[in-house]
Amino acid sequence: MLKENKMTVNGGDQGRVFHHYEMWEEYQNGMWRSVSKEEEDKYFKEAVEFTGQADKYGHYMIEVIHKWPISCEQNLTNMSINRRAWIGHAACCLAFGCPEHIVRKAWWKLTDQQRKEANQQADMAITEWEEMQRA
């Protein structure tokens, strides 16, 4: 059993929180795993369909902020990453176990309008998470 490894850094990263990767729910649920070519093809088709449905995609982004507190703290306190992308990748992993690298490929199959709507959903989820942290 891992002991909690949480630290904050002052300076340029003030407010950023770090946890050991083995504590990240995204790691525990396979967001960074490798899959076979057959699995990748299956996940790719699912990811294109899923990410193109903004309401469903957004629902799982909200699920992420409630079900993955350690991963959210690790990633959403990091202002130097693409937080929209992270919450979207996490939503796909939570919803149907899709690894992150496949979601990145699927993103470019969406229309501009679908990407705009997905980003709006991500912004709402991130804002909700930030409000939860201030409460």
Phi and psi restraints in degrees (value plus and minus 20) as a CYANA .aco file:
   2 LEU   PHI     -98.3   -58.3
   2 LEU   PSI     119.0   159.0
   3 LYS   PHI    -101.2   -61.2
   3 LYS   PSI     130.4   170.4
   4 GLU   PHI     -80.7   -40.7
   4 GLU   PSI     110.4   150.4
   5 ASN   PHI    -137.9   -97.9
   5 ASN   PSI      64.8   104.8
   6 LYS   PHI    -140.3  -100.3
   6 LYS   PSI     109.8   149.8
   7 MET   PHI    -165.3  -125.3
   7 MET   PSI     132.1   172.1
   8 THR   PHI    -133.6   -93.6
   8 THR   PSI     133.6   173.6
   9 VAL   PHI    -138.5   -98.5
   9 VAL   PSI     112.5   152.5
  10 ASN   PHI    -111.7   -71.7
  10 ASN   PSI     146.6   186.6
  11 GLY   PHI      80.9   120.9
  11 GLY   PSI    -156.6  -116.6
  12 GLY   PHI     -82.4   -42.4
  12 GLY   PSI     -43.3    -3.3
  13 ASP   PHI    -126.8   -86.8
  13 ASP   PSI       7.4    47.4
  14 GLN   PHI     -74.7   -34.7
  14 GLN   PSI     109.6   149.6
  15 GLY   PHI      72.5   112.5
  15 GLY   PSI     -31.1     8.9
  16 ARG   PHI     -97.1   -57.1
  16 ARG   PSI     121.2   161.2
  17 VAL   PHI    -140.7  -100.7
  17 VAL   PSI     119.8   159.8
  18 PHE   PHI    -139.2   -99.2
  18 PHE   PSI     123.4   163.4
  19 HIS   PHI    -154.8  -114.8
  19 HIS   PSI     132.4   172.4
  20 HIS   PHI     -81.2   -41.2
  20 HIS   PSI     118.3   158.3
  21 TYR   PHI     -78.7   -38.7
  21 TYR   PSI     -48.3    -8.3
  22 GLU   PHI     -88.0   -48.0
  22 GLU   PSI     -34.7     5.3
  23 MET   PHI    -108.0   -68.0
  23 MET   PSI     -37.6     2.4
  24 TRP   PHI     -85.3   -45.3
  24 TRP   PSI     107.9   147.9
  25 GLU   PHI     -82.3   -42.3
  25 GLU   PSI     -53.5   -13.5
  26 GLU   PHI     -82.0   -42.0
  26 GLU   PSI     -60.2   -20.2
  27 TYR   PHI     -88.1   -48.1
  27 TYR   PSI     -65.5   -25.5
  28 GLN   PHI     -82.5   -42.5
  28 GLN   PSI     -47.3    -7.3
  29 ASN   PHI    -120.4   -80.4
  29 ASN   PSI     -12.5    27.5
  30 GLY   PHI      66.6   106.6
  30 GLY   PSI       1.1    41.1
  31 MET   PHI     -82.9   -42.9
  31 MET   PSI     -45.3    -5.3
  32 TRP   PHI    -129.6   -89.6
  32 TRP   PSI      -8.2    31.8
  33 ARG   PHI    -101.7   -61.7
  33 ARG   PSI     141.6   181.6
  34 SER   PHI    -112.8   -72.8
  34 SER   PSI     130.2   170.2
  35 VAL   PHI    -153.8  -113.8
  35 VAL   PSI     143.7   183.7
  36 SER   PHI     -88.4   -48.4
  36 SER   PSI     145.4   185.4
  37 LYS   PHI     -80.3   -40.3
  37 LYS   PSI     -60.1   -20.1
  38 GLU   PHI     -83.8   -43.8
  38 GLU   PSI     -64.2   -24.2
  39 GLU   PHI     -84.9   -44.9
  39 GLU   PSI     -60.9   -20.9
  40 GLU   PHI     -80.2   -40.2
  40 GLU   PSI     -63.8   -23.8
  41 ASP   PHI     -81.5   -41.5
  41 ASP   PSI     -62.7   -22.7
  42 LYS   PHI     -84.2   -44.2
  42 LYS   PSI     -68.4   -28.4
  43 TYR   PHI     -83.8   -43.8
  43 TYR   PSI     -57.4   -17.4
  44 PHE   PHI     -80.2   -40.2
  44 PHE   PSI     -68.0   -28.0
  45 LYS   PHI     -80.9   -40.9
  45 LYS   PSI     -63.4   -23.4
  46 GLU   PHI     -83.9   -43.9
  46 GLU   PSI     -60.6   -20.6
  47 ALA   PHI     -86.3   -46.3
  47 ALA   PSI     -60.3   -20.3
  48 VAL   PHI     -82.6   -42.6
  48 VAL   PSI     -66.6   -26.6
  49 GLU   PHI     -84.5   -44.5
  49 GLU   PSI     -67.2   -27.2
  50 PHE   PHI     -84.3   -44.3
  50 PHE   PSI     -69.0   -29.0
  51 THR   PHI     -88.8   -48.8
  51 THR   PSI     -40.4    -0.4
  52 GLY   PHI    -100.1   -60.1
  52 GLY   PSI     -26.2    13.8
  53 GLN   PHI    -126.4   -86.4
  53 GLN   PSI      66.8   106.8
  54 ALA   PHI     -74.3   -34.3
  54 ALA   PSI     -62.7   -22.7
  55 ASP   PHI     -85.2   -45.2
  55 ASP   PSI     -65.0   -25.0
  56 LYS   PHI     -85.5   -45.5
  56 LYS   PSI     -65.1   -25.1
  57 TYR   PHI     -78.1   -38.1
  57 TYR   PSI     -67.5   -27.5
  58 GLY   PHI     -83.1   -43.1
  58 GLY   PSI     -57.4   -17.4
  59 HIS   PHI     -77.1   -37.1
  59 HIS   PSI     -64.9   -24.9
  60 TYR   PHI     -93.2   -53.2
  60 TYR   PSI     -46.3    -6.3
  61 MET   PHI     -83.5   -43.5
  61 MET   PSI     -61.4   -21.4
  62 ILE   PHI     -85.8   -45.8
  62 ILE   PSI     -59.2   -19.2
  63 GLU   PHI     -78.7   -38.7
  63 GLU   PSI     -61.8   -21.8
  64 VAL   PHI     -77.6   -37.6
  64 VAL   PSI     -65.8   -25.8
  65 ILE   PHI     -87.4   -47.4
  65 ILE   PSI     -40.2    -0.2
  66 HIS   PHI    -116.2   -76.2
  66 HIS   PSI     -50.3   -10.3
  67 LYS   PHI    -119.5   -79.5
  67 LYS   PSI     -37.8     2.2
  68 TRP   PHI    -142.5  -102.5
  68 TRP   PSI      44.8    84.8
  69 PRO   PHI     -84.1   -44.1
  69 PRO   PSI     -56.0   -16.0
  70 ILE   PHI     -90.2   -50.2
  70 ILE   PSI     -67.6   -27.6
  71 SER   PHI     -81.4   -41.4
  71 SER   PSI     -61.3   -21.3
  72 CYS   PHI     -83.0   -43.0
  72 CYS   PSI     -63.8   -23.8
  73 GLU   PHI     -82.2   -42.2
  73 GLU   PSI     -63.2   -23.2
  74 GLN   PHI     -81.3   -41.3
  74 GLN   PSI     -64.6   -24.6
  75 ASN   PHI    -114.6   -74.6
  75 ASN   PSI     -57.6   -17.6
  76 LEU   PHI    -103.0   -63.0
  76 LEU   PSI     -28.8    11.2
  77 THR   PHI    -110.1   -70.1
  77 THR   PSI     -23.6    16.4
  78 ASN   PHI    -116.4   -76.4
  78 ASN   PSI      80.7   120.7
  79 MET   PHI     -97.4   -57.4
  79 MET   PSI     -24.0    16.0
  80 SER   PHI    -114.0   -74.0
  80 SER   PSI     -22.8    17.2
  81 ILE   PHI    -124.0   -84.0
  81 ILE   PSI     148.8   188.8
  82 ASN   PHI    -102.3   -62.3
  82 ASN   PSI      74.2   114.2
  83 ARG   PHI     -87.5   -47.5
  83 ARG   PSI     -51.2   -11.2
  84 ARG   PHI     -80.9   -40.9
  84 ARG   PSI     -68.1   -28.1
  85 ALA   PHI     -81.0   -41.0
  85 ALA   PSI     -65.8   -25.8
  86 TRP   PHI     -79.5   -39.5
  86 TRP   PSI     -67.4   -27.4
  87 ILE   PHI     -85.0   -45.0
  87 ILE   PSI     -53.8   -13.8
  88 GLY   PHI     -88.5   -48.5
  88 GLY   PSI     -63.6   -23.6
  89 HIS   PHI     -82.5   -42.5
  89 HIS   PSI     -63.1   -23.1
  90 ALA   PHI     -83.2   -43.2
  90 ALA   PSI     -58.9   -18.9
  91 ALA   PHI     -81.9   -41.9
  91 ALA   PSI     -62.0   -22.0
  92 CYS   PHI     -86.1   -46.1
  92 CYS   PSI     -59.0   -19.0
  93 CYS   PHI     -85.4   -45.4
  93 CYS   PSI     -65.2   -25.2
  94 LEU   PHI     -85.2   -45.2
  94 LEU   PSI     -62.6   -22.6
  95 ALA   PHI     -89.0   -49.0
  95 ALA   PSI     -65.8   -25.8
  96 PHE   PHI    -166.6  -126.6
  96 PHE   PSI       0.4    40.4
  97 GLY   PHI      55.4    95.4
  97 GLY   PSI      -0.1    39.9
  98 CYS   PHI     -96.9   -56.9
  98 CYS   PSI     108.3   148.3
  99 PRO   PHI     -86.8   -46.8
  99 PRO   PSI     133.5   173.5
 100 GLU   PHI     -78.2   -38.2
 100 GLU   PSI     -64.1   -24.1
 101 HIS   PHI     -83.6   -43.6
 101 HIS   PSI     -46.3    -6.3
 102 ILE   PHI     -97.1   -57.1
 102 ILE   PSI     -57.1   -17.1
 103 VAL   PHI     -83.7   -43.7
 103 VAL   PSI     -58.3   -18.3
 104 ARG   PHI     -79.0   -39.0
 104 ARG   PSI     -61.6   -21.6
 105 LYS   PHI     -87.5   -47.5
 105 LYS   PSI     -61.5   -21.5
 106 ALA   PHI     -84.5   -44.5
 106 ALA   PSI     -53.8   -13.8
 107 TRP   PHI     -71.9   -31.9
 107 TRP   PSI     -58.8   -18.8
 108 TRP   PHI     -99.5   -59.5
 108 TRP   PSI     -22.3    17.7
 109 LYS   PHI    -110.6   -70.6
 109 LYS   PSI     -30.4     9.6
 110 LEU   PHI     -98.8   -58.8
 110 LEU   PSI     135.8   175.8
 111 THR   PHI     -94.8   -54.8
 111 THR   PSI     145.5   185.5
 112 ASP   PHI     -77.9   -37.9
 112 ASP   PSI     -60.8   -20.8
 113 GLN   PHI     -84.5   -44.5
 113 GLN   PSI     -62.6   -22.6
 114 GLN   PHI     -82.9   -42.9
 114 GLN   PSI     -60.1   -20.1
 115 ARG   PHI     -86.1   -46.1
 115 ARG   PSI     -59.8   -19.8
 116 LYS   PHI     -81.0   -41.0
 116 LYS   PSI     -66.8   -26.8
 117 GLU   PHI     -86.4   -46.4
 117 GLU   PSI     -57.7   -17.7
 118 ALA   PHI     -84.5   -44.5
 118 ALA   PSI     -62.3   -22.3
 119 ASN   PHI     -84.5   -44.5
 119 ASN   PSI     -55.9   -15.9
 120 GLN   PHI     -83.5   -43.5
 120 GLN   PSI     -61.0   -21.0
 121 GLN   PHI     -83.4   -43.4
 121 GLN   PSI     -62.3   -22.3
 122 ALA   PHI     -82.5   -42.5
 122 ALA   PSI     -63.8   -23.8
 123 ASP   PHI     -80.0   -40.0
 123 ASP   PSI     -60.4   -20.4
 124 MET   PHI     -85.6   -45.6
 124 MET   PSI     -61.5   -21.5
 125 ALA   PHI     -86.3   -46.3
 125 ALA   PSI     -62.9   -22.9
 126 ILE   PHI     -84.4   -44.4
 126 ILE   PSI     -62.8   -22.8
 127 THR   PHI     -81.6   -41.6
 127 THR   PSI     -63.5   -23.5
 128 GLU   PHI     -81.0   -41.0
 128 GLU   PSI     -62.8   -22.8
 129 TRP   PHI     -81.9   -41.9
 129 TRP   PSI     -64.4   -24.4
 130 GLU   PHI     -81.8   -41.8
 130 GLU   PSI     -60.8   -20.8
 131 GLU   PHI     -84.8   -44.8
 131 GLU   PSI     -58.0   -18.0
 132 MET   PHI     -82.8   -42.8
 132 MET   PSI     -53.9   -13.9
 133 GLN   PHI     -91.5   -51.5
 133 GLN   PSI     -49.7    -9.7
 134 ARG   PHI    -101.3   -61.3
 134 ARG   PSI     -40.0     0.0
